[in-house]
Amino acid sequence: MRRYGKGRDRANQFVARAEIWQVKLWQGQRYGNVENRAQVRAEKPEWGAGWRPVVGLRSGVKMLVAGGWWAGTVDGESAKNRAEEAEASAGTDTSAAIIVWTMAELMKHPTTMRKVQEELRTLIQGKTFIDESDLSKLPYLKAVVRETLRLRAAGPLLIVREAIQKCSIQGYDILPKSLVFVSIWEIGRDPNFWSDPEIFIPERFLGSSIDFRGQDFELIPFGAGKRICPGLLLGMANVELALANLLYTFDWKLPVGMTEDDIDFDVLPGITMHKKNPLCLLAKKFSLVN
């Protein structure tokens, strides 16, 4: 595997600590370093003046960032390595996947994107950085994240369980030593629990008591009971802080010639559901000065 020295370490730190805004520019990447910006403008005039590319790898993120102060990349493999080193994989690799899925859904639904950005920029003013203390003021952002967890769960199956004694569930006999797989992907799409289950509707969680902490079994992306995911709090902090700052600081659009219909939700095979085809977006720094 290629190693990127300090760039790789910083990318891993971004995933683990959600400090997207501080990731340094990787050197030597095509279109990545300062010397190649003229080449970008020459080869990609349709991107427009002021845009700068940031190329993601396995995570499926490709972003073009304007403003000149932020650039970086992260890939699923780096996130996985970092998680193994920190013994906190539940809060890293899956968090990166959820951030990508959320951005894809928001770009697919521009009305929802406008709503969440209006909430952020209306309720959080006079700041250049959103921290954890601000998250409680953002109910619509939290609804967007919950809807993504329901529809695009990063882990489609909970960790396998083993039956310790014989039991019967809805007429099915479960014998001792049977391995039991719980599909949270299917639970999140069950029409018995959700209206219009295949449609991304964050508003379903506004004013709702349904939460992901293991008490509401129609939404258990982190599991439930004694073996609920220990990385729950870390993972949610990563996701909500990262998304809040991305949406607060930047305006986003699709590349020239691409429409919302071109965004797909194909999945790479694996324990964690990563987006198969890279998500390519244009980001431009939003002026926070009123």
HELIX and SHEET records of a PDB file:
HELIX    1   1 LYS A    6  ARG A   17  1                                  12    
HELIX    2   2 ILE A   20  GLN A   22  5                                   3    
HELIX    3   3 VAL A   34  ASN A   36  5                                   3    
HELIX    4   4 ARG A   37  GLU A   43  1                                   7    
HELIX    5   5 PRO A   45  TRP A   47  5                                   3    
HELIX    6   6 GLY A   76  ALA A   86  1                                  11    
HELIX    7   7 SER A   89  GLY A   91  5                                   3    
HELIX    8   8 ASP A   93  LYS A  108  1                                  16    
HELIX    9   9 PRO A  110  LEU A  123  1                                  14    
HELIX   10  10 GLU A  132  LYS A  137  5                                   6    
HELIX   11  11 PRO A  139  LEU A  151  1                                  13    
HELIX   12  12 ILE A  184  ILE A  187  1                                   4    
HELIX   13  13 PRO A  202  PHE A  205  5                                   4    
HELIX   14  14 GLY A  225  ARG A  227  5                                   3    
HELIX   15  15 LEU A  232  THR A  249  1                                  18    
HELIX   16  16 GLU A  260  ASP A  262  5                                   3    
SHEET    1   A 4 TRP A  51  VAL A  55  0                                        
SHEET    2   A 4 VAL A  61  ALA A  66 -1                                        
SHEET    3   A 4 LEU A 279  LYS A 285  1                                        
SHEET    4   A 4 PHE A 250  LYS A 253 -1                                        
SHEET    1   B 2 ARG A 161  GLU A 162  0                                        
SHEET    2   B 2 LEU A 179  VAL A 180 -1                                        
SHEET    1   C 2 CYS A 167  ILE A 169  0                                        
SHEET    2   C 2 TYR A 172  ILE A 174 -1                                        
END                                                                             
